[in-house]
Amino acid sequence: MKFIPLNLSGAFFVEIEAIVDERGFFARSWCTREFEARGLQNRLVQCNISYNAHRGTLRGIHFQTKPYEEVKLVRCTRGSVFDVIVDLRPTSSTYKQWVGIELSANKRNMVYIPEGFGHGFQTLTDDTELFYQMSEFYYSECSRGIRWDDPSIGITWPIQDPIISDWDRNLSVMEA
């Protein structure tokens, strides 16, 4: 696997390294030793799937608070998405900064999202599916989010007028 640092401290774009022959290819999408060697979280306790029927669906920006902050490794297994991560660590030099990258089933790429980050995405195609590997169990009492259009963050989403849940629409913006 190739780990390409993003502009937010501790976050990585992850590409597979395919071994190709006439049958197709073989590649690793997870290796505890490779994550550990880079000082990254290598404990996975839960996997999630997010299916989205329509292009323009927007989910996020979501995170879990202490003591159950989570690391996520996210891959698009069907279709493509504009995936966004936001540094929500107040002591970080990249606090409130965001990075958006395209994840797609065709590219088989991933994003490693450290603890203390918010995560969201917008689907670029119909019938999109994401696969999440998580370092922490889900705790509803620690589940939080910030608005997808928070002006203090200023995310530029590719599709205007998103399909969005009432829960996401009613999230608060961050305090200045």
C-alpha positions in Angstrom: 0.0 0.0 0.0 1.1 3.6 -0.7 0.5 6.1 2.1 0.4 9.7 0.8 0.2 12.4 3.5 -2.6 14.9 3.1 -2.4 18.5 4.1 -4.0 17.8 7.4 -1.7 16.4 10.1 -2.1 12.6 10.5 -4.4 12.1 7.5 -3.4 9.9 4.5 -4.6 9.1 1.1 -4.1 5.3 0.7 -3.6 3.6 -2.7 -3.4 -0.2 -3.2 -0.4 -1.7 -5.0 -1.9 -4.3 -7.3 0.0 -7.4 -8.5 -1.4 -7.9 -11.9 -1.5 -10.9 -14.2 -3.8 -12.2 -17.0 -6.4 -13.2 -14.4 -6.7 -9.8 -12.9 -4.9 -8.5 -9.8 -4.4 -9.1 -6.1 -3.8 -6.3 -3.6 -3.9 -5.7 0.2 -6.3 -3.1 1.5 -5.3 -3.6 5.1 -2.1 -4.7 6.9 -1.7 -4.1 10.6 2.1 -4.1 10.3 2.1 -1.4 7.6 -0.2 0.9 9.7 1.8 0.2 12.9 5.1 0.9 11.1 3.8 4.4 10.3 2.5 5.1 13.8 -1.1 4.8 12.7 -4.0 3.2 14.5 -4.1 -0.5 13.7 -7.0 -1.6 15.9 -10.2 -2.3 14.0 -13.3 -3.2 15.9 -16.2 -2.4 13.6 -16.9 -2.2 9.8 -19.8 -0.2 8.4 -21.4 0.1 5.0 -23.2 3.2 3.7 -25.4 2.7 0.6 -26.7 5.8 -1.2 -29.2 5.4 -4.0 -28.9 8.9 -5.6 -26.2 11.1 -7.0 -25.9 14.3 -4.8 -26.6 12.6 -1.5 -24.6 14.3 1.2 -23.8 12.7 4.6 -21.8 14.5 7.3 -19.9 16.1 8.8 -19.8 13.3 11.6 -17.5 12.3 14.4 -17.4 10.7 17.8 -16.3 12.6 21.0 -14.0 11.4 23.8 -13.6 8.9 25.2 -14.7 7.2 22.0 -13.0 9.1 19.3 -12.4 7.0 16.3 -10.0 6.4 13.4 -11.7 5.6 10.1 -10.4 4.0 7.0 -12.9 4.7 4.2 -13.1 3.1 0.8 -15.8 3.5 -2.0 -16.8 0.0 -3.2 -19.4 1.1 -5.7 -19.6 4.4 -7.7 -17.7 7.4 -6.6 -17.8 10.1 -3.9 -16.3 13.4 -3.0 -15.0 12.5 0.4 -14.3 15.3 3.0 -12.3 15.3 6.2 -12.1 18.2 8.6 -9.5 18.7 11.4 -11.6 19.4 14.5 -8.6 19.3 17.0 -8.5 22.8 18.5 -4.7 22.5 19.3 -3.8 21.4 15.7 -2.1 23.8 13.3 -4.7 22.7 10.7 -7.7 23.3 12.9 -10.9 23.8 10.9 -9.2 23.1 7.6 -10.6 20.5 5.3 -9.5 18.3 2.4 -11.7 16.8 -0.2 -10.7 13.9 -2.4 -12.5 11.6 -4.9 -12.8 8.0 -3.8 -14.1 5.6 -6.4 -14.7 1.9 -6.8 -12.6 2.0 -10.0 -9.6 3.5 -8.3 -9.9 1.4 -5.2 -8.4 4.2 -3.1 -8.9 4.9 0.5 -8.6 7.7 3.1 -7.2 7.3 6.6 -9.0 9.7 9.0 -7.4 10.2 12.4 -9.1 10.7 15.7 -10.4 14.2 16.2 -11.5 14.6 12.6 -15.0 15.1 11.1 -16.0 13.1 8.0 -18.5 13.5 5.3 -19.1 12.8 1.7 -21.2 13.6 -1.3 -22.1 11.0 -3.9 -21.0 11.7 -7.5 -23.0 8.8 -9.0 -26.2 6.9 -8.3 -26.0 3.5 -6.4 -22.9 4.4 -4.4 -21.5 2.4 -1.5 -18.8 3.1 1.0 -17.0 0.6 3.3 -15.7 2.0 6.7 -13.2 0.3 9.0 -13.4 1.7 12.5 -11.1 1.8 15.5 -13.9 2.3 17.9 -17.4 1.0 18.5 -20.4 3.3 17.8 -21.7 5.1 20.9 -24.8 7.1 20.2 -24.2 9.3 23.3 -20.8 10.4 21.7 -22.1 10.8 18.1 -21.8 14.4 16.9 -21.8 16.4 13.8 -21.3 19.9 12.4 -23.2 21.4 9.5 -22.1 20.5 6.0 -22.2 24.2 5.0 -20.6 25.7 8.1 -19.2 29.0 6.9 -16.3 28.9 9.3 -15.0 25.8 7.4 -16.1 26.7 3.9 -16.3 23.3 2.2 -16.9 23.5 -1.5 -19.2 20.7 -2.4 -19.3 19.6 -6.1 -23.1 19.3 -6.4 -25.4 22.1 -5.4 -28.8 21.3 -3.7 -27.7 18.1 -2.0 -30.0 15.3 -0.8 -29.5 15.5 2.9 -31.2 14.1 6.0 -33.1 16.3 8.5 -30.6 15.3 11.2 -27.6 16.6 9.1 -29.6 19.7 8.0 -30.2 20.6 11.6 -26.7 20.2 12.9 -25.1 23.3 14.4 -22.3 25.4 13.0 -19.0 25.6 15.0 -18.5 28.6 17.2 -16.0 31.1 15.9 
